[in-house]
Amino acid sequence: MSGTSPGQENDGAAQGTGAAQRRQVTVLFADMVGFTPLAERLGEEKTYLVMQRLHRELSEAVHAHNGTVQADDGRRGDGGLRRAGGD
C-alpha cells in the first residue's frame, strides 16, 4: 500500500478503524517437560491437581504484571498461552 510503512498495512484486522496499529506484546508459551511420565505415575486425580496449581500460578504471575489470560483460560493440556500488553 502506498503511504504506509512496513507493519502498518491495513491487513483486514483493523478494517473500518482507519489504520492498523503496531503494539508491543509479550506472549508466554509454557510446556511441562516430562508431563506424560509424570501423569502416568501420579494418576488422574493428582495430575489434575498439579495442572490446576500450574495454571493458577501462571495466571497469577501474568495478572501481577497487568497481563491477560486467553479467553479460554489459555489452557492447553500441560501447556498454556498467556499474553501481556497490546490492549
C-alpha positions as CSV (number, residue, x, y, z in Angstrom):
1,M,0.0,0.0,0.0
2,S,1.3,3.4,-0.8
3,G,1.8,5.8,2.1
4,T,2.3,3.2,4.7
5,S,5.4,1.9,6.4
6,P,6.2,-1.8,6.9
7,G,3.9,-3.3,9.5
8,Q,1.4,-0.5,9.1
9,E,-0.6,-2.0,6.3
10,N,-4.3,-2.5,6.9
11,D,-4.5,-6.3,6.7
12,G,-8.2,-6.6,7.4
13,A,-7.8,-6.9,11.2
14,A,-8.4,-3.1,11.5
15,Q,-10.8,-2.6,8.7
16,G,-13.3,0.1,9.4
17,T,-11.0,1.8,12.0
18,G,-8.8,3.7,9.5
19,A,-5.5,2.0,10.1
20,A,-3.7,-0.9,11.8
21,Q,-1.8,-0.2,15.0
22,R,1.6,-1.5,15.9
23,R,1.7,-2.8,19.5
24,Q,4.3,-4.4,21.7
25,V,3.2,-7.5,23.4
26,T,4.7,-10.3,25.4
27,V,3.5,-13.9,24.9
28,L,4.3,-16.7,27.3
29,F,4.1,-20.3,26.0
30,A,4.7,-22.9,28.7
31,D,5.0,-26.6,28.4
32,M,5.7,-29.1,31.2
33,V,8.7,-31.2,30.4
34,G,8.1,-34.9,31.2
35,F,4.4,-34.5,31.6
36,T,3.3,-37.9,30.2
37,P,5.5,-40.0,32.5
38,L,4.5,-37.8,35.5
39,A,0.8,-38.2,34.7
40,E,1.2,-41.9,34.4
41,R,3.0,-42.1,37.7
42,L,0.6,-39.7,39.6
43,G,-2.8,-40.9,38.2
44,E,-5.7,-38.7,37.1
45,E,-6.7,-37.0,40.3
46,K,-3.2,-35.9,41.4
47,T,-2.3,-34.9,37.8
48,Y,-5.4,-32.7,37.7
49,L,-4.4,-31.0,41.0
50,V,-0.8,-30.4,39.7
51,M,-2.2,-28.9,36.5
52,Q,-4.7,-26.7,38.4
53,R,-1.8,-25.3,40.5
54,L,0.4,-24.8,37.5
55,H,-2.4,-22.9,35.6
56,R,-3.3,-20.9,38.7
57,E,0.3,-19.8,39.4
58,L,1.0,-18.9,35.8
59,S,-2.2,-16.9,35.7
60,E,-1.4,-15.1,38.9
61,A,2.0,-14.2,37.7
62,V,0.6,-12.8,34.4
63,H,-2.1,-10.8,36.2
64,A,0.5,-9.4,38.6
65,H,2.1,-7.8,35.5
66,N,-1.2,-6.5,34.2
67,G,-1.4,-9.2,31.6
68,T,-4.4,-11.2,30.5
69,V,-5.1,-14.9,30.0
70,Q,-6.6,-16.0,26.7
71,A,-10.4,-16.2,26.7
72,D,-10.5,-20.0,27.0
73,D,-8.2,-19.5,30.1
74,G,-5.2,-20.3,27.9
75,R,-5.2,-24.0,28.9
76,R,-3.7,-26.4,26.5
77,G,-3.3,-29.7,28.4
78,D,0.1,-29.4,30.1
79,G,0.9,-26.1,28.4
80,G,-0.6,-22.7,28.3
81,L,-0.7,-19.4,26.5
82,R,-0.5,-16.1,28.3
83,R,-0.3,-12.5,26.9
84,A,0.7,-9.1,28.3
85,G,0.3,-5.8,26.6
86,G,-1.3,-4.8,23.3
87,D,-4.6,-3.7,24.8
